[in-house]
Amino acid sequence: MPSATAAQPQTAEQAQVQPSPGFGGGPPSSAPEPPISNARLGMLMLISAETMFFVGLIGAYVVFRAGSSVWPSGHLYLPVGVTWVNTLVLFVSCYTMHRAIAALRLDRLPSAGNWLGVTALLGSIFLGVQGYEWTQLVRDGLTISTGIYGATFYTLIGCHGLHVLAAVVWLLVVLVLAKRGAFSARRSIAVEVCGMYWYYVGGLWALLFPLVYLN
């Protein structure tokens, strides 16, 4: 005779799969947002590597200068007045980059494109003036073979110039994409990462200019 406690057939609702307690009640509804995007993290890693590179160059410059009995005065060889103006140009470009990113976050796309264009122009002016300075310095006899002073000057300032050149090329690519409508307030990470690098080369120059030109 069948037992009174025999299992009864399950209804459709009872047959539904219950969440497994071993997995905390089932998979999460959505993955948690990372504290920092992969693009920004990658840029921070690149900036960290570049910083270590320049720390080595600056350290070598300081050691060579401290160990040299004769070190030419920056005011004797370098066009400090022109470089002051050129420094201002680079710092203003950091401000215009900030305005471009701010406009993009507000979805003001034409304004953002205009500010990016101004930033690229200022960066190009900085490189052009620096190239002209170097031409004059070479004519005056300051070359990379002019002892430790010439070698360290052109290596340190030249490496920064190459970084500014890379930043300008990158910015021009971003500018073309912006003109084609590739960015918006929700798709601004590429511009923001480019801005991070632009701020970096500007901040690096704030250290190199007084170290090399004013001491």
C-alpha positions in Angstrom: 0.0 0.0 0.0 1.5 3.4 -1.0 3.0 5.4 1.9 1.2 8.5 3.0 4.5 10.3 3.0 5.4 9.5 -0.6 6.7 12.5 -2.6 3.9 14.2 -4.5 4.5 15.4 -8.1 5.9 18.9 -8.2 4.0 21.7 -9.8 5.6 23.9 -12.5 6.4 26.6 -9.9 8.0 24.1 -7.5 10.0 22.7 -10.4 11.8 26.0 -11.0 15.5 25.9 -10.3 16.2 27.4 -6.9 19.3 29.6 -6.5 22.3 27.6 -5.3 23.3 28.7 -1.8 26.9 28.0 -2.7 26.9 30.9 -5.2 25.4 33.5 -2.9 21.9 33.4 -4.4 22.9 33.2 -8.1 25.0 35.4 -10.4 25.1 39.2 -9.8 22.7 41.2 -11.9 25.6 43.4 -13.2 29.3 43.5 -13.0 30.7 46.2 -10.6 32.1 49.3 -12.3 35.9 49.5 -12.1 37.3 52.4 -10.1 39.3 53.5 -13.2 38.9 52.8 -16.8 41.4 50.6 -18.6 42.4 53.5 -20.9 43.2 55.8 -18.0 45.0 53.0 -16.2 47.1 52.3 -19.3 47.9 56.0 -19.6 48.9 56.2 -16.0 51.3 53.3 -16.5 52.8 55.0 -19.6 53.2 58.2 -17.7 54.9 56.3 -14.8 57.4 54.7 -17.3 58.1 58.1 -18.9 58.6 59.7 -15.5 61.2 57.1 -14.6 63.0 57.7 -17.9 63.1 61.5 -17.3 64.1 61.0 -13.7 67.2 59.2 -15.0 68.0 62.0 -17.5 67.5 64.7 -14.9 69.6 62.8 -12.4 72.4 62.6 -14.9 72.1 66.3 -15.7 72.3 67.2 -12.1 75.3 64.9 -11.4 77.2 66.1 -14.4 76.6 69.7 -13.5 77.6 69.2 -9.9 80.8 67.4 -10.9 81.8 69.9 -13.5 84.2 72.7 -12.5 83.1 74.8 -15.5 79.5 74.9 -16.3 78.2 77.5 -18.8 75.6 79.9 -17.6 72.2 79.4 -19.2 71.9 83.2 -19.6 75.1 83.1 -21.7 74.1 80.5 -24.2 70.3 80.1 -24.1 67.6 82.5 -25.4 65.9 82.7 -22.0 63.5 85.6 -23.0 62.2 83.8 -26.0 61.9 80.5 -24.1 59.8 82.3 -21.4 57.3 83.3 -24.0 57.4 79.8 -25.5 56.8 78.3 -22.0 53.7 80.5 -21.7 52.5 79.2 -25.0 52.7 75.6 -23.8 51.0 76.4 -20.5 48.2 78.1 -22.3 47.8 75.0 -24.5 47.1 73.0 -21.3 44.3 75.5 -20.5 42.8 75.2 -24.0 43.0 71.4 -23.7 41.0 71.7 -20.4 38.4 73.8 -22.1 38.1 71.2 -25.0 37.5 68.4 -22.5 35.0 70.5 -20.5 33.1 71.4 -23.7 33.0 67.7 -24.8 31.6 66.6 -21.4 28.8 69.1 -21.9 28.2 67.8 -25.4 29.3 71.0 -27.0 30.9 69.3 -29.9 31.7 72.3 -32.2 33.3 74.2 -29.2 35.3 71.1 -28.2 36.6 70.8 -31.8 37.6 74.4 -31.8 39.5 74.2 -28.5 41.3 71.1 -29.7 42.4 72.9 -32.8 43.7 75.8 -30.8 45.6 73.4 -28.6 47.2 71.7 -31.6 48.2 75.1 -33.0 49.8 76.2 -29.7 51.7 72.9 -29.5 53.0 73.3 -33.0 54.1 76.9 -32.2 56.0 75.6 -29.2 57.8 73.1 -31.4 58.5 75.6 -34.1 60.0 78.1 -31.7 62.1 75.5 -30.0 63.4 74.3 -33.4 64.3 77.9 -34.3 66.2 78.2 -31.0 68.2 75.1 -31.6 69.2 76.4 -35.1 70.5 79.6 -33.5 72.3 77.7 -30.8 74.0 75.5 -33.3 75.1 78.5 -35.3 76.5 80.0 -32.1 78.6 76.9 -31.5 76.5 75.0 -29.0 76.2 71.5 -30.4 75.8 68.0 -28.9 79.6 67.6 -29.1 80.3 70.8 -27.1 81.3 68.9 -24.0 79.0 67.6 -21.3 76.9 70.8 -21.3 75.9 70.5 -24.9 75.3 66.7 -24.7 73.1 66.9 -21.6 71.2 69.9 -22.9 70.2 68.4 -26.2 69.5 65.0 -24.8 67.2 66.3 -22.0 65.4 69.0 -23.9 65.4 67.0 -27.1 63.7 64.1 -25.5 61.0 66.4 -24.2 60.6 67.9 -27.6 60.0 64.4 -29.1 57.3 63.8 -26.5 55.6 67.1 -27.4 55.8 66.1 -31.1 54.2 62.8 -30.3 51.5 64.6 -28.3 50.8 67.0 -31.2 50.5 64.1 -33.7 48.1 62.3 -31.3 46.1 65.5 -30.8 45.8 66.0 -34.6 44.4 62.5 -35.0 41.9 63.2 -32.2 41.0 66.5 -33.8 40.2 64.8 -37.1 38.1 62.2 -35.4 36.3 65.0 -33.4 35.5 66.8 -36.6 33.9 63.6 -38.0 31.7 63.3 -34.9 33.4 60.4 -33.3 33.1 61.8 -29.8 30.3 62.9 -27.5 29.7 63.4 -23.8 29.4 59.6 -23.3 32.3 58.8 -25.7 35.0 61.1 -24.5 37.6 58.8 -23.1 40.0 59.0 -26.1 40.1 62.8 -25.8 40.5 62.7 -22.0 43.4 60.3 -22.2 45.0 62.5 -24.8 44.5 65.4 -22.4 46.2 63.5 -19.6 49.3 63.1 -21.8 49.2 66.7 -22.8 49.1 67.9 -19.2 52.0 65.6 -18.5 54.3 67.1 -21.2 53.3 70.6 -19.9 54.0 69.7 -16.3 57.3 68.2 -17.3 58.4 71.4 -19.0 57.5 73.3 -15.8 60.3 71.3 -14.2 62.8 71.3 -17.1 62.6 75.0 -18.0 63.9 76.4 -14.6 66.4 73.5 -14.2 68.1 74.0 -17.6 67.4 77.6 -18.6 67.3 79.5 -15.3 70.1 78.0 -13.3 
